[in-house]
Amino acid sequence: MFSTVANGAFKAVILDIDRVPKFGKLSWDDRFFLEVHAAGSGGSQNITSQGHQGEKSLIWDTTFTFNVSQTSRLVFRVLGYDGKDSEPIPIGIAIFDVDELLQQHSLIRRPLLSSAASVRIDGIPTLSFRAARAGAMSFTRSLSFFTQELSAAVNRTADLHVQPNQPRDYDQDKRIIEHAISRASKDTGGDEHLYPLLVKISIFVSVAERLAKLHPYARIAYAILATGYEVIRQKIACEYGIIRLMRTMQDTYDLVMTVNALPYLHKQKNVLEAIMQQTIECAFFIRDYLDTRGSFAQAIKNSVLNMEAQIKAFENAFIDLQRNFQCYMAVSTQLTVLKILEDVADLGAKADFREMSYAVDARCAASYAVHLPANSAAPPSDLITSLQSWVIGDSKESERICLLSGPEELCSSIALQIGEQFQFASRLGSSYCFRGTRHNDTRSYTNLFSTIARDLADHNAQFKQNLWRAVGNETSLRKTRVARTQFEEFILAPSRDVIWNGPFLVIIDGLELGGNEAARKEVLSVLVDKGAELPRNLRFLITCRLEDDICKAFRGQSHVLRRQLGEASPLASRAENFEDYVGV
């Protein structure tokens, strides 16, 4: 934790070094130190803190206080010490101007540059933190205050299900939870709406995961709002409809987290998952509406619902879920989503789409049972988290495609888990897996993008209408098997004026297996030439083995994140542009 106390200063910065691999002779069990040097008009200061091990990252939770100004410069140095050498070993350095940091509103990531040529570093360590102006609230810090107490209370309550003869003191656990909320809510920085909602979502996920074995992907809802926190907080003031929706969401969490409900959460898993899925949908709506208000307003103007009616529909969905929870009702209603246009009513559209080539059983879920071993090792959790963050994404990020290359089994396992996450969130637009064998196999590069386009049409009525307009009277176009034409006419063109509320993920698993190098040349060419034109909320995750032509094609492309996995070593990632890394 880092804070400053002068004009234009920070309120808080959360520091960690992501994915620390082996540094020369240093190992994960050795000690690491962060040295922060501040230089400016107020003189210079140095503070050093020892880091502690998080989940595959190093975390510094010390509060650093400096008297600095906007013209000051901060130098972060990371040092390692194995107890054998007399001096710590320099690992990396990152330099920031305070003025630069104050302009950032999201997570800041930067690779640490090596500060000692003689030290061989296996991987690229990354410094990650948040910065905010003085007076802004750091909800991460407040939430951490009560994590331990809350976890203990939840575990005690859960244990009562296993030991029913033990005395039950739910009131005590309720007091702990209420105390935790109170402590976390004291320093809101004037934020009366988003911060309390984040606190309640965080508590709900922690409790529901333990008591109701809620899907862990429910944490996506928190990540969406937390990532866009500063933008949302600053723009929400006059958005009374959005504020009202947030209060309705809070009311829902207040209901399910009452002391009387705790013992019975495990019986209502379906309702709890529906609440979380609806929260994810609304979180994307809130974030994207506030970030692209003009586009939303124009789209809503042409839709069957105006903005107020749409917000009311979301509110009613939460009220219905509250009723279901109170009455122990099964959830049978559909997820309420942003409604821009009516579904394409003309039955001729379905007939036209059927003439577009489609690979049956190509989706990833249908494929893994065929080729992925039952005892496959789970992929690194920090890698899954970073990919999730990329898909959720800051709306200003330019990278539309992520290329994940490495061992086949690991790539498949990652594609499966990421696919499950966004399927849970109703955000898996399409998945196409080339791996494994099929009966009557129809998978090839010639129907890759037409299959993806037909899947996307099932998720967005605007996209479906635009696609139908393009192919409805063009028999030769809808029957084309040319990859470039399919990508440009079936995916890019129908997307250009479409509102995608929140991201949709497209997974292509095992790209190298759709044909030989000559056959995939056109696929690679169009992804390189036209991939940057994909809409900001449409993300392509592509996995493949380490094939030279694929790696070479995507190298140096600003719209492509490259993640390379070693045969024996997990991922080490870079920040911002995710530089190449081969584990050794």
URQUI-V353174 format. One line per field, one symbol per residue. ss: DSSP state (2 for helix, 1 for strand, 0 for the rest). psi: psi as a letter, one per 20 degrees, with the letter a starting at -180 (. if undefined). burial: b if it has 9 or more other ideal C-beta (glycine too) atoms within 8 Angstrom, else e. Layout:
ss: ???
psi: ???
burial: ???
//
This chain:
ss: 01110000010010111100001001000011111111110011111111011000111100011100000011111111100000001111111112222200000111101000000010000111100010000022222220222222222222222200000002222222222222222000000002222222222222222220000222222222222022222220000222222222222222220022220022222222222222222222222222202222222220000022222222222222222222200000000000000000002222222200000000022222222000000000222222222222000000001111100222222222222222220001111110000000000022222222222220002222222222200022220000222222222222200000000111111022220022222222222222222000011111110002222222000001111100000000000000000000
psi: ppqrkapjrqgqpppqopmobpndiqrhirqqqppppppbhjaqqppqqprrpbnkrppojqoppqnrrijrppppppqqpjigqhqqppgrqppqphhghiipjappppqpppjohioppnroqppprqqqqpiqpnhggghihjgggggggghgghhhhhmiiqppmhhghghgghggggghignikioiggghggghggggggghhghjlqpiihihgghghghkgggghhiigjnhggggghhhgghghhgijqhhhgijhiikhhgghhghhhggghggggghghhlggggggghhjriprgghghhggghghghhgggghjlqqoiqqpprpogqqqohpihghgghhipppopkiqghihhhgipqhkpqqqphhggghhghgggqpiiqiohppooqbqggggggghggggggighjkjohqpopiqrqqplpjprhijghhggghghhiiohggggggghhihjnghgijqjpgggggghhgggiihkpooorqppppoplhijiaahhhjghggghhghihiiqqhjopoopqrrmpghggghipjphjpppopprhipaqpqrrfjmrqpoq.
burial: bbbbebebbbbbbbbbbbbbbebeebeeebebbbbbbbebeeeeeeeebebeeeeebbbbeeebebebbeebbbbbbbbbbbeeeeeebbbbbbebbbbebbeeebebbbbbebeeeebebbbbbbbbbbbbbbebbbbbbbbebbbebbbbbbbbbbbbeeeeeeeeebeebbebbebbbebbbeebbebebbbbbbbbbbbbbbbbbbbbebeebbebbbbbbbbbbbbbbebbeebebbbbbbbbbbbbbbbbbbeebbbebbebbebbbbbbbbbbbbbbbbbbbbbebeebbebbeebebebeebbebbbbbbbbbbbbbeeeeebeeebbeebbbeebeeeebeebbeebbbbeebbbbbbbebebeeebeebebbbbebbbbbbbbebeeebbbbbbbbeebbbbbbbbbbbbbbbbbbbbbbbbbbbeebeeebbbbebbbbbbbbbbbeebbbbbbbbbebbbeeeebbbbeebbbbbbbbbbbbbeebbbbbbbbbbbbbbbebeeeebbbbbbbbbbebbbebeebbbbbbbbbebebbbebbeebebbbbbbbbeebbbbbbbeebeebebe
//
